[in-house]
């Protein structure tokens, strides 16, 4: 019996970017000539032919109020863990009974690492990582190597996104702030965007990039919040941010030379959390 491997698979309403095919991935800290830890299979699923839709539209009255929506391609990514195949199908079935969002999240990190590499290769700043909420379909399962690489499987189940109910106040607050930003009643801060970029780097495991980004975000937050109309209400938080400047600067300097150590990584993560907390407090003060 051929070896069985676990996999995660998602489908998205756009082409992923890398050309369709199979890609070998190794863990970042593994030796280059070691065995791969994962195989990423990228596929682009076709959309209905545009001329068919145009022909159908031509038969409709000229007074049609709006055109048919443009068909889009669908991208499918399958992340196969090839480093540790299952001993037998019984072990695979036992794994699948417990598999769910945690396994999908782990494999999404592998996919996003590949997408980040492709972004650097093609120099495309608009190529973004994939989030769980963007998936049209998400599934986990297991199957033989060639079977899974071809989009098939022995056993799998789809994962349904959890529908979290939010209080109305939680839903309306972003809408109110969006209206204020778009209407010019509130100005966005540079540190908000910088903090978001730092959060993305940190969540995707790019600690060196996160350290450099957090240093800039921290300096911007200190300067901008001190000059903001809410500065008096944020005095304690500003003092806290100033205290983080030294540890973050040391971490950023280390990041120029080598991967971060545990202490530097903790300092970067903590400082970013305090920047985010200060920005949330500003939003409350402006409400």
KOLZA-136676 format. One record per residue: residue number from 0; x, y, z of N, C-alpha, C in turn. Coordinates in Angstrom, 3 decimals. Layout:
! residues N
    i       n.x       n.y       n.z      ca.x      ca.y      ca.z       c.x       c.y       c.z
  NUM         X         Y         Z         X         Y         Z         X         Y         Z
...
***
This chain:
! residues 287
    i       n.x       n.y       n.z      ca.x      ca.y      ca.z       c.x       c.y       c.z
    0     0.841    -1.194     0.000     0.000     0.000     0.000     0.879     1.248     0.000
    1     0.612     2.235    -0.862     1.440     3.445    -0.892     1.274     4.232     0.398
    2     2.302     4.997     0.778     2.202     5.778     2.025     1.087     6.828     1.933
    3     0.498     7.126     3.072    -0.579     8.106     3.158    -0.062     9.372     3.827
    4    -0.496    10.522     3.317    -0.050    11.803     3.832    -1.260    12.664     4.186
    5    -1.117    13.495     5.196    -2.181    14.430     5.535    -2.067    15.662     4.647
    6    -3.180    16.338     4.460    -3.164    17.549     3.638    -4.245    18.514     4.110
    7    -4.066    19.766     3.745    -5.105    20.786     3.847    -5.290    21.382     2.467
    8    -6.512    21.780     2.175    -6.794    22.329     0.848    -7.786    23.480     0.985
    9    -7.512    24.558     0.277    -8.445    25.682     0.246    -8.666    26.110    -1.188
   10    -9.834    26.683    -1.432   -10.146    27.291    -2.718   -10.501    28.743    -2.485
   11    -9.993    29.611    -3.362   -10.147    31.059    -3.224   -10.693    31.638    -4.517
   12   -11.409    32.769    -4.435   -12.006    33.341    -5.648   -11.030    34.168    -6.468
   13    -9.794    33.733    -6.559    -8.802    34.364    -7.424    -7.649    33.387    -7.630
   14    -6.874    33.648    -8.662    -5.674    32.843    -8.888    -4.634    33.224    -7.844
   15    -3.947    32.234    -7.299    -3.046    32.481    -6.181    -1.819    33.292    -6.556
   16    -1.346    33.162    -7.764    -0.154    33.897    -8.173     0.911    32.988    -8.748
   17     1.483    32.079    -7.960     2.486    31.166    -8.528     1.888    30.321    -9.645
   18     2.655    30.044   -10.695     2.139    29.190   -11.765     1.685    27.842   -11.237
   19     0.680    27.289   -11.872     0.178    25.978   -11.459     1.303    24.954   -11.483
   20     1.336    24.107   -10.468     2.380    23.094   -10.398     2.614    22.644    -8.975
   21     3.687    21.896    -8.795     4.042    21.350    -7.485     5.343    21.995    -7.021
   22     5.383    22.352    -5.742     6.542    23.035    -5.182     6.969    22.326    -3.899
   23     8.266    22.051    -3.783     8.814    21.433    -2.584     9.193    22.521    -1.585
   24     8.833    22.329    -0.340     9.166    23.283     0.713     9.911    22.582     1.826
   25    10.935    23.250     2.320    11.653    22.787     3.499    11.441    23.800     4.614
   26    11.551    23.352     5.839    11.451    24.275     6.969    12.588    25.282     6.886
   27    12.349    26.532     7.298    13.382    27.570     7.144    14.709    27.233     7.792
   28    14.708    26.467     8.884    15.949    26.176     9.595    16.571    24.852     9.179
   29    16.027    24.195     8.134    16.583    22.922     7.683    17.696    23.146     6.670
   30    18.562    22.148     6.570    19.655    22.238     5.603    19.084    22.150     4.189
   31    19.688    22.864     3.217    19.129    22.918     1.860    19.004    21.561     1.185
   32    19.894    20.621     1.511    19.843    19.329     0.823    19.048    18.291     1.614
   33    18.340    18.720     2.664    17.503    17.803     3.415    16.204    17.517     2.689
   34    15.456    16.562     3.205    14.191    16.206     2.591    13.151    17.301     2.783
   35    12.193    17.403     1.868    11.149    18.424     2.003    10.210    18.089     3.147
   36     9.650    19.125     3.752     8.651    18.929     4.799     7.245    18.954     4.222
   37     7.048    19.693     3.133     5.731    19.832     2.528     5.852    19.898     1.006
   38     4.786    19.533     0.364     4.614    19.775    -1.063     3.392    20.674    -1.224
   39     3.575    21.763    -1.941     2.476    22.682    -2.235     2.041    22.470    -3.677
   40     0.764    22.198    -3.852     0.207    22.017    -5.194    -0.713    23.200    -5.476
   41    -0.382    23.963    -6.509    -1.170    25.131    -6.894    -1.908    24.807    -8.185
   42    -3.192    25.087    -8.192    -4.005    24.846    -9.392    -4.918    26.051    -9.605
   43    -5.193    26.349   -10.854    -6.138    27.397   -11.222    -7.300    26.748   -11.929
   44    -8.481    26.904   -11.355    -9.681    26.292   -11.909   -10.344    27.287   -12.846
   45   -10.774    26.819   -14.012   -11.285    27.705   -15.034   -12.644    28.297   -14.712
   46   -12.925    29.455   -15.323   -14.221    30.115   -15.218   -15.000    29.859   -16.506
   47   -16.310    30.076   -16.512   -17.080    29.940   -17.745   -16.526    30.851   -18.835
   48   -16.593    30.386   -20.053   -16.065    31.194   -21.151   -16.858    32.477   -21.286
   49   -16.140    33.570   -21.453   -16.785    34.867   -21.527   -17.705    34.978   -22.744
   50   -17.329    34.346   -23.861   -18.151    34.490   -25.061   -19.518    33.837   -24.886
   51   -19.590    32.790   -24.033   -20.884    32.154   -23.765   -21.815    33.121   -23.052
   52   -21.242    33.847   -22.070   -22.049    34.812   -21.352   -22.460    35.967   -22.250
   53   -21.536    36.386   -23.116   -21.854    37.482   -24.028   -22.955    37.077   -24.986
   54   -22.905    35.830   -25.452   -23.944    35.366   -26.364   -25.294    35.310   -25.666
   55   -25.289    34.851   -24.408   -26.536    34.795   -23.681   -27.080    36.202   -23.427
   56   -26.190    37.148   -23.123   -26.628    38.501   -22.870   -27.182    39.149   -24.138
   57   -26.630    38.759   -25.293   -27.077    39.367   -26.547   -28.532    39.033   -26.841
   58   -29.028    37.913   -26.300   -30.407    37.529   -26.549   -31.390    38.282   -25.654
   59   -30.841    39.000   -24.636   -31.718    39.723   -23.731   -32.079    41.078   -24.322
   60   -33.141    41.685   -23.877   -33.509    43.012   -24.369   -32.392    44.019   -24.098
   61   -32.292    45.020   -24.962   -31.260    46.030   -24.835   -31.428    46.872   -23.572
   62   -32.616    46.838   -22.970   -32.880    47.638   -21.788   -32.449    46.955   -20.493
   63   -31.678    45.875   -20.627   -31.187    45.173   -19.433   -30.532    46.172   -18.488
   64   -30.964    46.268   -17.217   -30.481    47.339   -16.344   -29.024    47.214   -15.933
   65   -28.504    46.019   -15.863   -27.110    45.867   -15.473   -26.539    44.613   -16.114
   66   -25.235    44.600   -16.377   -24.627    43.448   -17.050   -24.494    42.268   -16.105
   67   -24.314    41.088   -16.688   -24.019    39.909   -15.879   -22.674    40.086   -15.194
   68   -22.502    39.524   -14.014   -21.193    39.627   -13.358   -20.117    38.914   -14.158
   69   -18.937    39.488   -14.137   -17.813    38.903   -14.852   -17.368    37.620   -14.155
   70   -17.245    36.515   -14.877   -16.789    35.266   -14.239   -15.338    35.387   -13.801
   71   -15.001    34.719   -12.725   -13.634    34.778   -12.201   -13.070    33.369   -12.092
   72   -11.765    33.296   -12.163   -11.104    32.022   -11.934   -11.042    31.736   -10.441
   73   -10.808    30.494   -10.111   -10.694    30.070    -8.713    -9.333    29.422    -8.515
   74    -8.656    29.834    -7.458    -7.364    29.231    -7.144    -7.519    28.164    -6.075
   75    -6.779    27.099    -6.235    -6.817    26.016    -5.248    -5.401    25.699    -4.808
   76    -5.202    25.648    -3.513    -3.897    25.307    -2.952    -4.042    24.087    -2.061
   77    -3.168    23.112    -2.261    -3.148    21.906    -1.437    -1.776    21.805    -0.787
   78    -1.753    21.798     0.530    -0.503    21.673     1.281    -0.425    20.258     1.836
   79     0.562    19.514     1.378     0.713    18.105     1.754     1.927    17.971     2.669
   80     1.729    17.400     3.839     2.825    17.183     4.788     3.507    15.857     4.439
   81     4.642    15.953     3.781     5.320    14.738     3.302     6.448    14.308     4.233
   82     6.746    15.112     5.244     7.865    14.768     6.122     7.590    13.576     7.005
   83     6.309    13.388     7.392     5.958    12.292     8.296     4.711    11.584     7.782
   84     4.860    10.620     6.904     3.680     9.878     6.439     3.085     9.039     7.565
   85     1.812     8.706     7.414     1.147     7.858     8.402     1.680     6.432     8.316
   86     1.633     5.754     9.439     2.075     4.362     9.470     1.116     3.493     8.673
   87    -0.183     3.723     8.828    -1.178     2.947     8.114    -2.473     3.766     8.062
   88    -3.499     3.226     7.413    -4.739     3.967     7.268    -5.465     4.117     8.600
   89    -5.273     3.188     9.509    -5.903     3.320    10.815    -5.386     4.560    11.543
   90    -4.085     4.786    11.478    -3.513     5.973    12.106    -4.010     7.238    11.398
   91    -4.107     7.175    10.076    -4.578     8.330     9.325    -6.022     8.669     9.676
   92    -6.861     7.641     9.778    -8.268     7.868    10.110    -8.411     8.442    11.514
   93    -7.586     7.971    12.434    -7.635     8.493    13.801    -7.235     9.967    13.819
   94    -6.212    10.313    13.018    -5.807    11.720    12.929    -6.942    12.580    12.377
   95    -7.605    12.093    11.339    -8.644    12.886    10.686    -9.833    13.144    11.609
   96   -10.127    12.211    12.476   -11.248    12.407    13.395   -11.025    13.608    14.308
   97    -9.780    13.924    14.592    -9.458    15.045    15.484    -9.018    16.290    14.730
   98    -8.760    16.175    13.422    -8.198    17.293    12.660    -9.239    18.370    12.415
   99    -8.782    19.607    12.409    -9.707    20.716    12.176    -8.979    22.008    11.906
  100    -9.432    23.079    12.557    -8.921    24.419    12.278    -7.443    24.575    12.639
  101    -6.976    23.909    13.679    -5.567    24.046    14.053    -4.659    23.521    12.947
  102    -5.014    22.383    12.381    -4.211    21.819    11.301    -4.274    22.710    10.060
  103    -5.460    23.248     9.787    -5.591    24.160     8.646    -4.747    25.405     8.858
  104    -4.771    25.959    10.052    -3.985    27.168    10.338    -2.496    26.913    10.136
  105    -2.030    25.759    10.585    -0.621    25.419    10.412    -0.250    25.348     8.937
  106    -1.110    24.757     8.133    -0.817    24.627     6.703    -0.990    25.950     5.963
  107    -1.872    26.813     6.440    -1.978    28.145     5.844    -0.679    28.920     6.035
  108    -0.013    28.708     7.158     1.274    29.354     7.379     2.300    28.887     6.348
  109     2.254    27.596     5.999     3.149    27.075     4.962     2.823    27.717     3.617
  110     1.540    27.788     3.283     1.125    28.419     2.032     1.559    29.876     1.981
  111     1.357    30.608     3.063     1.706    32.026     3.062     3.208    32.251     2.978
  112     3.984    31.319     3.495     5.430    31.427     3.331     5.809    31.306     1.863
  113     5.140    30.418     1.146     5.394    30.273    -0.286     4.933    31.515    -1.051
  114     3.772    32.056    -0.690     3.274    33.253    -1.367     4.185    34.445    -1.110
  115     4.743    34.528     0.089     5.672    35.621     0.385     6.929    35.503    -0.471
  116     7.431    34.289    -0.638     8.606    34.089    -1.495     8.295    34.489    -2.932
  117     7.111    34.122    -3.412     6.722    34.490    -4.777     6.599    36.007    -4.903
  118     6.077    36.657    -3.870     5.953    38.119    -3.867     7.311    38.776    -4.037
  119     8.331    38.244    -3.362     9.674    38.797    -3.482    10.257    38.549    -4.873
  120    10.012    37.364    -5.403    10.580    37.000    -6.704    10.026    37.881    -7.820
  121     8.716    38.098    -7.812     8.092    38.868    -8.895     7.991    40.351    -8.555
  122     8.455    40.735    -7.359     8.458    42.141    -6.929     7.064    42.758    -7.032
  123     6.082    42.028    -6.474     4.694    42.469    -6.529     4.234    42.850    -5.119
  124     4.193    44.153    -4.791     3.799    44.543    -3.440     2.329    44.306    -3.140
  125     1.532    44.020    -4.176     0.093    43.841    -3.968    -0.292    42.388    -3.716
  126     0.655    41.473    -3.815     0.358    40.071    -3.535     0.285    39.884    -2.030
  127    -0.888    39.561    -1.531    -1.116    39.504    -0.080    -1.210    38.060     0.397
  128    -1.008    37.833     1.696    -1.199    36.490     2.239    -2.669    36.109     2.253
  129    -2.909    34.845     2.478    -4.268    34.303     2.482    -4.745    34.157     3.921
  130    -5.963    34.589     4.173    -6.568    34.432     5.485    -7.652    33.367     5.463
  131    -7.892    32.764     6.604    -8.906    31.699     6.692   -10.262    32.183     6.215
  132   -10.625    33.414     6.545   -11.956    33.926     6.215   -12.154    34.139     4.725
  133   -11.067    34.087     3.946   -11.180    34.311     2.508   -11.481    33.041     1.720
  134   -11.376    31.906     2.352   -11.533    30.633     1.647   -12.993    30.365     1.298
  135   -13.239    30.015     0.047   -14.564    29.555    -0.355   -14.831    28.164     0.203
  136   -13.807    27.332     0.164   -13.885    25.959     0.661   -12.592    25.662     1.396
  137   -12.675    24.985     2.511   -11.494    24.529     3.243   -11.739    23.103     3.696
  138   -10.745    22.269     3.506   -10.897    20.873     3.924    -9.559    20.332     4.400
  139    -9.619    19.296     5.225    -8.439    18.548     5.652    -8.714    17.077     5.394
  140    -7.660    16.327     5.149    -7.843    14.909     4.880    -6.519    14.216     4.687
  141    -6.583    13.032     4.118    -5.365    12.279     3.844    -5.563    11.466     2.582
  142    -4.437    11.062     1.997    -4.485    10.250     0.790    -3.083     9.881     0.357
  143    -2.990     9.078    -0.681    -1.697     8.717    -1.242    -1.096     9.930    -1.950
  144     0.216     9.917    -2.108     0.915    11.076    -2.630     0.383    11.595    -3.949
  145     0.379    10.741    -4.979    -0.080    11.182    -6.294    -1.565    11.511    -6.283
  146    -2.309    10.799    -5.489    -3.736    11.039    -5.374    -4.005    12.454    -4.870
  147    -3.349    12.825    -3.776    -3.557    14.141    -3.187    -3.012    15.236    -4.098
  148    -1.895    14.979    -4.754    -1.314    15.969    -5.656    -2.231    16.270    -6.829
  149    -3.089    15.340    -7.169    -4.038    15.541    -8.277    -5.377    16.100    -7.800
  150    -5.441    16.508    -6.546    -6.672    17.090    -6.028    -7.660    16.079    -5.498
  151    -7.251    14.832    -5.342    -8.128    13.777    -4.843    -7.675    13.388    -3.434
  152    -8.374    12.448    -2.816    -8.014    12.016    -1.470    -8.696    10.695    -1.145
  153    -8.200    10.059    -0.090    -8.831     8.843     0.412    -9.986     9.196     1.342
  154    -9.740    10.087     2.296   -10.768    10.579     3.205   -10.498    12.055     3.472
  155   -11.565    12.836     3.606   -11.427    14.252     3.933   -12.756    14.774     4.443
  156   -12.714    15.896     5.139   -13.956    16.573     5.478   -13.766    18.082     5.373
  157   -14.842    18.764     5.022   -14.802    20.216     4.888   -14.937    20.859     6.260
  158   -14.301    22.012     6.392   -14.359    22.783     7.631   -15.252    23.995     7.400
  159   -16.237    24.145     8.237   -17.139    25.278     8.122   -16.648    26.399     9.021
  160   -16.536    27.612     8.495   -16.083    28.725     9.344   -17.072    28.982    10.461
  161   -16.545    29.260    11.629   -17.418    29.515    12.774   -18.085    30.870    12.616
  162   -19.381    30.900    12.836   -20.140    32.151    12.748   -20.233    32.754    14.133
  163   -19.383    33.730    14.388   -19.363    34.361    15.705   -20.308    35.556    15.704
  164   -21.262    35.531    16.598   -22.189    36.646    16.721   -21.534    37.756    17.537
  165   -21.624    38.976    17.025   -21.046    40.116    17.699   -22.151    41.009    18.237
  166   -21.858    41.662    19.360   -22.799    42.650    19.849   -22.909    43.782    18.836
  167   -24.094    44.405    18.782   -24.318    45.450    17.795   -23.332    46.603    17.962
  168   -22.974    46.930    19.208   -22.034    48.019    19.441   -20.671    47.701    18.836
  169   -20.277    46.414    18.880   -18.993    46.027    18.307   -19.010    46.141    16.789
  170   -20.157    45.862    16.193   -20.261    45.919    14.741   -20.325    47.357    14.256
  171   -21.031    48.209    14.989   -21.257    49.567    14.528   -20.036    50.455    14.717
  172   -19.209    50.186    15.721   -18.089    51.077    15.974   -17.151    51.206    14.773
  173   -16.719    50.117    14.125   -15.886    50.295    12.933   -16.597    51.082    11.844
  174   -17.905    50.913    11.704   -18.634    51.667    10.695   -18.598    53.157    11.005
  175   -18.763    53.500    12.290   -18.743    54.902    12.675   -17.371    55.520    12.420
  176   -16.305    54.776    12.739   -14.971    55.330    12.515   -14.661    55.414    11.023
  177   -15.115    54.436    10.259   -14.906    54.495     8.815   -15.566    55.743     8.239
  178   -16.783    56.023     8.682   -17.470    57.225     8.209   -16.689    58.480     8.588
  179   -16.107    58.485     9.793   -15.338    59.643    10.226   -14.076    59.819     9.386
  180   -13.404    58.728     9.056   -12.197    58.811     8.228   -12.529    59.255     6.810
  181   -13.563    58.637     6.231   -13.915    58.980     4.856   -14.460    60.397     4.763
  182   -15.137    60.844     5.805   -15.710    62.181     5.798   -14.753    63.270     6.229
  183   -13.514    62.897     6.557   -12.526    63.895     6.928   -12.653    64.416     8.341
  184   -13.511    63.804     9.177   -13.654    64.260    10.560   -12.554    63.693    11.457
  185   -11.857    62.687    10.984   -10.742    62.100    11.720    -9.635    61.767    10.737
  186    -8.404    61.946    11.151    -7.289    61.647    10.258    -6.645    60.313    10.652
  187    -6.276    59.507     9.673    -5.557    58.273    10.011    -4.131    58.603    10.420
  188    -3.560    57.751    11.245    -2.182    57.926    11.690    -1.271    56.979    10.914
  189    -0.067    57.447    10.638     0.900    56.583     9.953     1.217    55.351    10.783
  190     1.253    55.501    12.115     1.598    54.358    12.956     0.553    53.259    12.885
  191    -0.684    53.573    12.513    -1.710    52.546    12.379    -1.349    51.576    11.253
  192    -0.974    52.128    10.113    -0.582    51.284     8.980     0.709    50.532     9.286
  193     1.663    51.215     9.907     2.934    50.565    10.234     2.731    49.424    11.221
  194     1.826    49.604    12.176     1.550    48.541    13.147     0.887    47.352    12.474
  195    -0.002    47.614    11.516    -0.632    46.516    10.788     0.407    45.710    10.011
  196     1.340    46.402     9.371     2.388    45.689     8.628     3.262    44.864     9.566
  197     3.565    45.439    10.720     4.368    44.707    11.702     3.626    43.481    12.214
  198     2.319    43.628    12.459     1.523    42.497    12.919     1.524    41.374    11.897
  199     1.404    41.729    10.625     1.430    40.711     9.572     2.759    39.983     9.573
  200     3.877    40.720     9.640     5.189    40.079     9.662     5.338    39.169    10.875
  201     4.890    39.641    12.024     5.039    38.838    13.235     4.190    37.578    13.167
  202     2.958    37.704    12.706     2.072    36.544    12.619     2.558    35.528    11.596
  203     3.268    35.997    10.569     3.762    35.095     9.534     5.160    34.555     9.837
  204     5.665    34.834    11.033     6.944    34.271    11.430     8.158    35.011    10.910
  205     7.981    36.225    10.395     9.107    37.003     9.886     9.583    37.945    11.004
  206    10.289    37.379    11.969    10.651    38.123    13.167    11.592    39.287    12.878
  207    12.529    39.101    11.962    13.478    40.178    11.675    12.758    41.369    11.058
  208    11.905    41.104    10.073    11.151    42.184     9.452    10.242    42.866    10.471
  209     9.637    42.045    11.358     8.746    42.600    12.374     9.498    43.534    13.317
  210    10.715    43.169    13.697    11.488    44.017    14.611    11.759    45.384    13.992
  211    12.175    45.384    12.737    12.449    46.658    12.062    11.173    47.474    11.896
  212    10.079    46.793    11.579     8.816    47.493    11.377     8.277    48.059    12.695
  213     8.410    47.299    13.772     7.898    47.762    15.065     8.668    48.988    15.541
  214     9.969    49.030    15.287    10.736    50.206    15.703    10.198    51.466    15.033
  215     9.943    51.401    13.744     9.406    52.565    13.035     7.992    52.875    13.519
  216     7.174    51.823    13.698     5.802    52.030    14.184     5.803    52.649    15.576
  217     6.729    52.224    16.425     6.802    52.753    17.785     7.182    54.231    17.771
  218     8.197    54.594    16.998     8.590    56.001    16.915     7.450    56.856    16.378
  219     6.756    56.340    15.363     5.631    57.090    14.793     4.507    57.226    15.811
  220     4.224    56.155    16.559     3.142    56.201    17.544     3.448    57.210    18.642
  221     4.670    57.221    19.125     5.039    58.166    20.181     4.871    59.602    19.688
  222     5.353    59.883    18.485     5.264    61.243    17.954     3.826    61.637    17.652
  223     3.084    60.748    17.006     1.733    61.112    16.575     0.754    61.186    17.738
  224     0.840    60.243    18.668    -0.095    60.260    19.794     0.190    61.426    20.734
  225     1.465    61.816    20.850     1.790    62.964    21.697     1.202    64.256    21.146
  226     1.031    64.312    19.812     0.475    65.512    19.180    -1.024    65.401    18.928
  227    -1.622    64.294    19.307    -3.037    64.054    19.019    -3.920    64.770    20.037
  228    -5.165    64.978    19.663    -6.109    65.624    20.574    -6.407    64.766    21.795
  229    -6.113    63.480    21.716    -6.362    62.569    22.836    -5.125    62.375    23.706
  230    -4.080    63.194    23.497    -2.803    62.987    24.190    -2.967    62.967    25.705
  231    -3.796    63.840    26.244    -3.961    63.882    27.699    -4.545    62.577    28.232
  232    -5.508    62.026    27.510    -6.126    60.768    27.938    -5.181    59.592    27.774
  233    -4.175    59.736    26.925    -3.251    58.635    26.639    -1.894    58.834    27.301
  234    -1.809    59.707    28.284    -0.511    60.036    28.884     0.194    58.793    29.432
  235    -0.528    57.961    30.166     0.091    56.756    30.733     0.546    55.800    29.634
  236    -0.250    55.686    28.605     0.115    54.780    27.510     1.330    55.315    26.742
  237     1.427    56.621    26.603     2.602    57.197    25.950     3.861    56.920    26.765
  238     3.773    57.042    28.075     4.930    56.721    28.923     5.330    55.259    28.746
  239     4.344    54.393    28.656     4.621    52.968    28.465     5.309    52.724    27.128
  240     4.857    53.396    26.089     5.484    53.229    24.774     6.924    53.724    24.786
  241     7.175    54.831    25.461     8.548    55.357    25.519     9.477    54.371    26.226
  242     8.955    53.647    27.197     9.770    52.657    27.910    10.171    51.490    27.013
  243     9.401    51.248    25.954     9.688    50.120    25.066    10.733    50.468    24.001
  244    11.099    51.752    23.920    11.962    52.190    22.822    13.334    51.494    22.846
  245    13.935    51.418    24.038    15.249    50.800    24.153    15.266    49.331    23.772
  246    14.404    48.493    24.368    14.399    47.071    23.988    14.106    46.837    22.509
  247    13.192    47.621    21.941    12.863    47.419    20.533    14.011    47.856    19.642
  248    14.693    48.947    19.997    15.838    49.399    19.201    16.944    48.349    19.207
  249    17.178    47.721    20.365    18.197    46.668    20.422    17.789    45.470    19.566
  250    16.515    45.124    19.615    16.039    44.002    18.801    16.175    44.313    17.319
  251    15.863    45.552    16.928    15.974    45.931    15.522    17.427    45.899    15.065
  252    18.336    46.332    15.923    19.749    46.276    15.567    20.204    44.832    15.391
  253    19.750    43.962    16.273    20.094    42.543    16.148    19.515    41.957    14.869
  254    18.320    42.432    14.490    17.658    41.904    13.297    18.424    42.223    12.024
  255    19.274    43.242    12.053    20.075    43.567    10.877    21.172    42.546    10.628
  256    21.457    41.746    11.635    22.593    40.838    11.541    22.218    39.359    11.568
  257    21.139    39.016    12.279    20.824    37.588    12.451    19.386    37.447    12.922
  258    18.858    36.217    12.890    17.522    35.987    13.463    17.472    36.384    14.933
  259    16.310    36.779    15.391    16.162    37.243    16.763    16.233    36.101    17.766
  260    16.787    36.407    18.925    16.749    35.481    20.034    15.424    35.588    20.758
  261    15.164    34.691    21.712    13.879    34.690    22.421    13.571    36.006    23.129
  262    14.573    36.632    23.765    14.329    37.877    24.499    13.946    39.006    23.554
  263    14.652    39.101    22.436    14.342    40.148    21.467    12.969    39.918    20.834
  264    12.654    38.674    20.535    11.343    38.365    19.956    10.227    38.747    20.916
  265    10.436    38.460    22.196     9.426    38.805    23.201     9.270    40.315    23.319
  266    10.377    41.050    23.253    10.319    42.509    23.347     9.554    43.104    22.178
  267     9.781    42.570    20.989     9.090    43.070    19.794     7.597    42.792    19.888
  268     7.238    41.570    20.254     5.823    41.212    20.354     5.120    42.033    21.420
  269     5.785    42.240    22.551     5.170    43.006    23.633     4.959    44.460    23.220
  270     5.972    45.058    22.599     5.856    46.455    22.185     4.754    46.634    21.156
  271     4.652    45.703    20.223     3.588    45.807    19.232     2.222    45.720    19.900
  272     2.084    44.843    20.857     0.822    44.740    21.579     0.460    46.025    22.293
  273     1.477    46.728    22.839     1.205    47.982    23.535     0.850    49.098    22.545
  274     1.461    49.093    21.367     1.073    50.064    20.332    -0.388    49.844    19.961
  275    -0.762    48.593    19.734    -2.143    48.286    19.350    -3.114    48.685    20.457
  276    -2.723    48.460    21.704    -3.587    48.839    22.827    -3.757    50.356    22.895
  277    -2.686    51.086    22.642    -2.768    52.553    22.657    -3.671    53.055    21.539
  278    -3.604    52.431    20.383    -4.461    52.850    19.267    -5.928    52.541    19.552
  279    -6.189    51.410    20.211    -7.564    51.122    20.590    -8.077    52.145    21.614
  280    -7.196    52.514    22.549    -7.602    53.518    23.537    -7.870    54.858    22.867
  281    -7.092    55.195    21.858    -7.354    56.443    21.107    -8.696    56.392    20.432
  282    -9.041    55.241    19.832   -10.327    55.114    19.157   -11.473    55.295    20.143
  283   -11.324    54.735    21.360   -12.352    54.896    22.382   -12.461    56.357    22.793
  284   -11.320    57.012    22.961   -11.333    58.418    23.382   -11.975    59.318    22.337
  285   -11.852    58.923    21.055   -12.433    59.722    19.974   -13.910    59.418    19.737
  286   -14.404    58.307    20.332   -15.792    57.887    20.065   -16.793    58.879    20.634
***
